[in-house]
Amino acid sequence: MLKTVVKVSSIAVVAYAAIIAILSFDTPQRCLMFLHWVRFPLHPKFDTPEYFGFGHNHGRNIKIQTSDNVTLGAWHFVPKNYYDKHQLREQADVDEQVFDEALADPLYDTIIYFHGNALDRAAPWRVDLYKQILNRFGKVNIVTIDYRGFGDSESSPSEFGLALDAHATLKWLNDRNVPNSRVILIGHSLGTGVATTLAYDMALSDKPAKALILNAGYSSMATLIFEYNVLPFLPLLAPIKRIPDLEQWLLSKLNHKFDSLSRIGYIQCPLLIIYGTADMEIPIVHSQRLFQRVISGLKNTSIEQLEKNHEISRTVVPNEAIVYQSKNSKVVMVELKHAHHNNVGYFDYTYQSMKDIL
């Protein structure tokens, strides 16, 4: 029995060491961080949004060219009010100009949606989110992209590459007379890092976004890799934090950091952070860190102390959510009582909080 225990333990230690060694190389990092090789649904009909339940001519499949000559696949959906007003469903074909006019019209804002890792823009819960937004907010366009390496987009993903993809999407909108002041950025999971980086860059150019909305976010990849739950309550790399030298070595090999925590305080636009208490993948403390950083800066004041200092208010929505709000109401954090990582978009209060911040 003792020999068996020793043998199994030795194998486990060697396997764990091998995992750490593998993660020091860029290709395995990309494969595990982005999961862009995970495909579902298989052979999606991107050219036919109707296949996924959208109304005829409500959306179009588009291609966006990046500054480094990568072609991205994306969808553009027109506002529900515009769709009904122009009776687009009744028309056999719609000219591209009709879609562009929906973007240029100052009556309508445009959401850029940055999805999480794995799958693509046609993943079922993402499609459901687009439909919910279109039906609940009649005056918004939606542009949802697949990053490089995802869906029908070219190349392979990286932090720098995804930033180029985000900027290319914003430029595509600017070229169609959509100013930054009518652009709303929404990111989920991995996409919160992409959205925050773009919001930060827009602020640095003195042309901030209309709003930034982060669903199930993380503070930085350098922190998350030691806290991410591969299985519920199983942060695989957490033991490494007990060995500081090994921790620093692994961090030095991390090529994609997505450091939202260092950027979030500079975004210059209303901010909404949403997470579910049942999120078993990204610990909810990550969303809370982002909120704390915006409110108290580098002081890292606890939420309890911020409330005691009257810097934020706390409102309980029975059996739905707890809402934390800054004094000027431009920074809001919503804790959904029953949500987990991928179903934030299923809950009614998600859309109520979006309506409030906008």
C-alpha positions in Angstrom: 0.0 0.0 0.0 2.8 2.4 0.9 4.7 1.7 -2.3 1.5 2.3 -4.3 0.9 5.6 -2.5 4.6 6.7 -3.2 4.3 5.7 -6.8 1.1 7.5 -7.4 2.3 10.6 -5.6 5.5 10.6 -7.7 3.6 10.3 -10.9 1.3 13.2 -9.8 4.3 15.4 -8.9 6.0 14.7 -12.2 2.7 15.4 -14.2 2.2 18.6 -12.3 5.8 19.7 -13.0 5.2 18.9 -16.7 2.1 21.0 -16.8 4.0 24.0 -15.3 6.9 23.5 -17.8 4.5 23.3 -20.8 2.7 26.5 -19.7 6.0 28.4 -20.0 5.8 28.1 -23.8 3.7 30.5 -25.8 1.7 28.0 -27.9 0.3 26.0 -25.0 -0.5 29.3 -23.3 -2.5 30.4 -26.3 -4.3 27.1 -26.6 -5.3 27.0 -22.9 -6.0 30.7 -22.5 -8.0 31.4 -25.7 -9.4 27.9 -26.4 -9.9 29.1 -30.0 -9.6 25.6 -31.2 -12.8 24.5 -29.5 -15.5 24.8 -32.2 -19.3 24.7 -31.7 -21.6 24.7 -33.5 -19.8 22.8 -36.2 -19.9 24.4 -39.7 -21.9 27.5 -38.5 -23.7 29.4 -41.3 -22.3 32.8 -40.5 -23.6 34.2 -43.8 -27.2 33.4 -42.7 -28.1 35.0 -39.3 -31.6 33.8 -39.9 -30.3 30.2 -39.3 -29.7 31.2 -35.7 -33.3 32.6 -35.3 -32.9 36.2 -36.2 -35.4 38.0 -38.4 -34.9 38.2 -42.1 -32.5 41.1 -42.9 -32.2 42.0 -39.2 -28.5 41.3 -39.4 -25.7 41.0 -41.9 -22.4 39.1 -42.0 -19.5 41.5 -42.4 -15.7 41.4 -42.8 -13.4 43.7 -40.9 -9.8 44.3 -41.9 -7.2 44.9 -39.2 -4.1 47.2 -39.4 -1.9 44.1 -39.8 -4.1 42.7 -42.6 -6.1 40.1 -40.8 -9.7 39.6 -41.9 -12.2 39.2 -39.1 -15.7 37.7 -39.3 -18.4 39.7 -37.6 -22.2 40.3 -37.4 -24.0 43.6 -37.5 -27.6 43.8 -36.3 -29.6 47.0 -36.8 -31.8 48.4 -34.0 -35.3 46.8 -33.6 -36.9 50.2 -34.1 -35.1 50.8 -37.4 -35.8 47.2 -38.5 -39.5 47.6 -38.0 -39.7 51.2 -39.4 -38.0 50.2 -42.7 -39.9 46.9 -42.9 -36.7 45.0 -43.6 -38.2 41.6 -43.0 -40.6 42.1 -46.0 -37.7 42.9 -48.4 -35.9 40.1 -50.3 -32.6 41.9 -50.3 -31.3 44.9 -48.5 -28.5 47.2 -49.8 -25.4 47.6 -47.6 -26.2 51.3 -47.4 -29.4 50.6 -45.5 -27.4 48.9 -42.8 -24.7 51.7 -42.8 -27.5 54.3 -42.4 -28.6 52.6 -39.2 -25.1 53.0 -37.8 -24.7 56.7 -38.9 -28.1 57.8 -37.6 -27.5 59.8 -34.4 -30.7 58.4 -32.9 -29.0 55.0 -32.4 -26.0 53.9 -30.4 -23.8 50.9 -31.3 -22.7 48.1 -29.0 -19.4 46.3 -29.7 -19.6 42.9 -28.0 -16.4 41.1 -27.1 -17.1 37.4 -26.3 -15.2 35.1 -24.0 -12.8 32.3 -24.8 -13.7 29.2 -26.8 -16.4 28.8 -29.5 -17.4 31.8 -31.6 -20.0 34.6 -32.1 -22.7 31.9 -32.9 -22.5 30.1 -29.5 -26.0 29.6 -28.2 -25.8 31.8 -25.0 -24.2 34.6 -27.1 -26.9 34.5 -29.7 -29.5 34.6 -26.9 -27.8 37.7 -25.5 -27.9 39.6 -28.8 -31.6 38.8 -29.1 -32.3 40.0 -25.6 -30.5 43.3 -26.2 -32.2 43.9 -29.5 -35.6 43.2 -28.2 -35.2 45.2 -24.9 -33.3 48.2 -26.3 -34.9 49.3 -29.5 -32.3 51.9 -30.4 -29.0 50.1 -30.5 -27.0 48.4 -33.2 -24.9 45.4 -32.2 -21.6 44.5 -33.8 -20.2 41.3 -32.5 -16.8 40.1 -33.7 -14.8 36.9 -33.7 -11.2 37.6 -32.7 -8.4 36.4 -34.9 -8.3 32.6 -34.7 -11.9 32.3 -33.7 -14.8 31.4 -35.9 -14.2 32.4 -39.5 -11.5 35.0 -38.6 -7.9 34.5 -39.9 -4.6 34.1 -38.0 -4.1 33.1 -34.3 -4.9 35.0 -31.1 -2.7 36.9 -28.8 -3.2 39.8 -26.4 -1.7 42.3 -28.9 -3.6 40.8 -31.8 -7.0 41.0 -29.9 -6.2 44.7 -29.2 -5.7 45.3 -32.9 -9.0 43.5 -33.6 -10.8 45.8 -31.2 -9.3 48.9 -32.7 -10.1 47.7 -36.2 -13.8 47.2 -35.2 -13.9 50.7 -33.7 -12.3 52.2 -36.9 -14.9 50.3 -39.0 -17.6 52.1 -37.1 -15.9 55.4 -37.2 -15.6 55.1 -40.9 -19.4 54.7 -41.0 -19.9 57.9 -39.1 -20.3 56.4 -35.6 -18.4 58.6 -33.1 -16.9 57.1 -30.0 -19.6 58.9 -27.9 -22.2 56.5 -29.4 -20.1 53.4 -28.9 -20.9 51.0 -25.9 -18.4 48.3 -25.1 -19.5 45.1 -23.6 -17.1 42.3 -22.7 -17.7 38.9 -21.2 -15.0 36.8 -19.4 -11.9 37.0 -21.7 -13.6 39.8 -23.6 -13.6 42.1 -20.5 -9.8 42.4 -20.9 -10.2 43.3 -24.6 -13.0 45.8 -23.9 -11.2 47.5 -21.0 -8.1 47.9 -23.1 -10.1 49.5 -25.9 -11.9 51.8 -23.4 -8.5 52.8 -21.9 -7.1 53.6 -25.4 -10.2 55.6 -26.3 -9.9 57.6 -23.1 -6.2 58.4 -23.9 -7.3 59.8 -27.2 -9.8 62.1 -25.4 -12.6 60.4 -27.3 -14.0 58.0 -24.6 -16.7 55.4 -25.2 -20.3 56.0 -24.1 -20.1 53.2 -21.5 -18.1 50.1 -20.6 -20.0 47.0 -19.4 -18.0 44.0 -18.0 -19.7 40.7 -17.4 -17.9 38.0 -15.3 -14.6 39.8 -15.6 -11.1 39.4 -14.2 -8.6 41.9 -12.8 -5.6 40.6 -14.8 -4.5 37.3 -16.3 -1.4 37.3 -14.1 -3.6 37.0 -11.1 -6.3 34.8 -12.6 -4.0 32.0 -13.7 -3.4 31.2 -10.0 -7.1 31.5 -9.1 -9.0 30.2 -12.2 -11.0 27.1 -11.4 -10.3 24.4 -14.0 -13.0 22.4 -12.2 -15.3 23.8 -9.5 -13.2 24.8 -6.5 -10.1 23.5 -8.1 -7.6 26.3 -9.0 -4.9 24.1 -10.6 -2.0 26.5 -10.3 -2.8 27.8 -6.8 -0.1 25.7 -5.1 2.6 27.6 -7.0 1.8 30.7 -5.0 3.4 29.0 -2.0 6.7 29.0 -3.9 7.4 32.7 -4.7 10.4 32.1 -6.9 8.5 29.6 -9.0 5.5 32.0 -9.2 7.7 34.8 -10.4 9.3 32.5 -13.0 6.0 31.4 -14.4 4.7 35.1 -14.5 7.9 36.1 -16.4 6.9 33.5 -19.1 3.3 34.8 -19.3 2.9 36.5 -22.7 -0.7 37.6 -22.5 -1.4 39.6 -19.3 -4.7 41.5 -20.0 -4.0 43.8 -17.0 -7.4 45.4 -16.7 -6.7 46.5 -13.1 -4.0 48.9 -14.2 -6.3 50.5 -16.9 -9.7 50.5 -15.3 -9.2 53.8 -13.4 -8.6 55.8 -16.6 -11.6 54.9 -18.8 -13.5 58.2 -18.5 -16.9 56.7 -19.1 -19.8 55.1 -17.1 -18.8 51.6 -15.9 -21.1 48.7 -15.1 -19.6 45.5 -13.6 -21.8 42.4 -13.4 -21.1 39.0 -12.0 -22.9 36.0 -10.6 -22.4 34.6 -7.1 -22.4 31.1 -8.6 -19.5 31.8 -10.9 -17.3 28.7 -10.4 -14.7 29.7 -13.1 -13.5 33.2 -12.2 -13.7 34.1 -8.5 -16.0 37.0 -7.9 -13.3 38.9 -6.1 -11.9 39.8 -9.5 -14.9 42.0 -10.4 -14.8 43.4 -6.9 -11.1 44.4 -7.3 -12.0 46.3 -10.5 -14.8 48.2 -8.7 -12.6 49.0 -5.7 -9.8 50.3 -8.0 -12.1 52.7 -9.8 -13.6 54.0 -6.5 -10.6 54.2 -4.2 -7.6 54.0 -6.6 -4.5 52.3 -5.3 -5.8 52.4 -1.7 -7.7 49.2 -2.3 -10.3 50.1 0.3 -12.7 47.2 1.0 -16.3 47.4 -0.2 -17.5 47.4 3.4 -15.3 50.4 4.2 -16.3 52.2 1.1 -19.9 51.8 2.2 -19.1 52.9 5.7 -17.4 56.0 4.3 -20.5 56.7 2.2 -18.5 56.6 -1.0 -20.8 53.9 -2.4 -24.4 52.9 -1.7 -25.7 49.4 -1.4 -29.2 48.3 -2.6 -30.7 44.8 -2.2 -33.1 43.7 -4.9 -34.9 40.8 -3.2 -33.9 37.4 -4.6 -32.3 39.0 -7.7 -29.2 41.2 -7.0 -27.2 43.4 -4.8 -26.3 46.7 -6.4 -23.3 48.8 -5.4 -23.2 52.3 -6.7 -20.8 55.2 -6.6 -22.0 58.6 -5.4 -22.1 60.0 -8.9 -23.9 56.9 -10.2 -21.4 56.5 -13.0 -19.8 53.4 -11.5 -22.0 50.4 -10.7 -21.4 46.8 -9.6 -24.2 44.3 -9.7 -24.0 40.9 -7.9 -26.6 38.6 -9.4 -27.8 36.1 -6.8 -28.4 33.1 -9.1 -26.1 33.6 -12.1 -23.0 31.6 -12.9 -20.2 32.3 -15.4 -21.9 32.0 -18.8 -25.6 32.9 -18.0 -25.3 36.5 -16.9 -27.3 37.4 -20.0 -30.3 35.2 -18.9 -31.2 37.4 -15.9 -33.6 40.3 -16.1 -31.7 42.5 -13.8 -28.7 42.5 -16.1 -30.8 44.5 -18.6 -32.3 46.7 -16.0 -28.8 47.6 -14.8 -27.7 48.3 -18.4 -30.7 50.5 -18.9 -29.9 52.4 -15.7 -26.2 53.0 -16.6 -27.0 54.1 -20.1 
